[in-house]
Every structure is written in C-alpha cells, then in structure tokens.
C-alpha cells in the first residue's frame, strides 16, 4: 500500500502566519499614512504655486495686470479673506478701477478648486502681477495640514 502525503497547512502554521502578517501590517500602516499625508500637502502646495505662476505668465502674455485672489463659491468674484484654501481661487484681468477685485470690465480667466487637506493663509487678499511680470505688492504664506 502507498502512503498518502498530506499537503497544506496545519492550524498552528496558519495562526503563526496570520500573527506575523498582523504585526507587519501594524508596523507599516502608520508610515504609509504619513507618506500619503506628505504627498497630499506637496500636491496642494504645487497646485497653489502653479496658479500663481500661471497668473504671472498671463500678465506678461496679455500685457495687462492680472491678479489672483480667494474666490467666492461661484468663482466670479474675490472674497474678503486671507484664507486661500476654503473656497479656491481665481485669476482675473485686473486693469479696472478697483485693484484686487473683479470689476464689470474685467474677466475671470481661470479658477481653481479649494485645497484638499491643507490650509493656506497669506497676509494679503490678492496677488497682482503687472504687465512686465513684476509683482505689485508682496505675499507671505503659512501652510498647515488640516487636523493638526
């Protein structure tokens, strides 16, 4: 008679494997969450930098002042705020009577959605570039992850 050879796992081998897998997951998940948060902050920061760079290039291309500001919920006007993360922002031609606000003769040329998972505040309510690409006024930024 031939002996049959059993193939598979014993209950003890299965429990040891599950225990080792649980320990490894417990060690790697927190660092993975940290990596995701770091990438989220980098993406949001790059989004804002891109918008400001776009505003400057449009001022040079159009040979007219162009400004960027935090937007209202319909992306048609600026809000009176230094928080740039809650409602998104707009770039618009800024050659009208009121500097830093969308006048009737000015046109919104681009809009961006709010930042995901990041708050960005500035000491200014708008950034305006002149037609030669120079900035009209300054801005400083403070960025933090939400929930900190």
Secondary structure, 3 states (H helix, E strand, C coil): CCCCCCCCCCHHHHHHHHHHHHHHHHHHHHHHHHHHHHHHHHHHHHHHHHHHHHHHHHHHHHCCCEEEEEECCCCCCECCCCECCCCCEEEEECCCCCCCCCCCCCCEEEEECCCCCEEEEECCCEEEECCCCCEECCCCEEEEECCC
